[in-house]
């Protein structure tokens, strides 16, 4: 049984905003050294997983 915490790294601004609207707080916000992209890091929880799945279901693709 693995008891180490799991993390989710979000590089998508739209997903970040979607998660933020659900009052899920990130652990840290930083820049990736290789390309300077901003990301937010979350603790992987059931609540976060549910929000990500909702985002995927409601996302429209062209």
ABEGO torsion letter per residue (X at the ends): XBABBBBBBBABAAAAAAAAAAGBBBABBBBBAAAGBBBBBBBBBAAAAAAAAAAAAABBBX
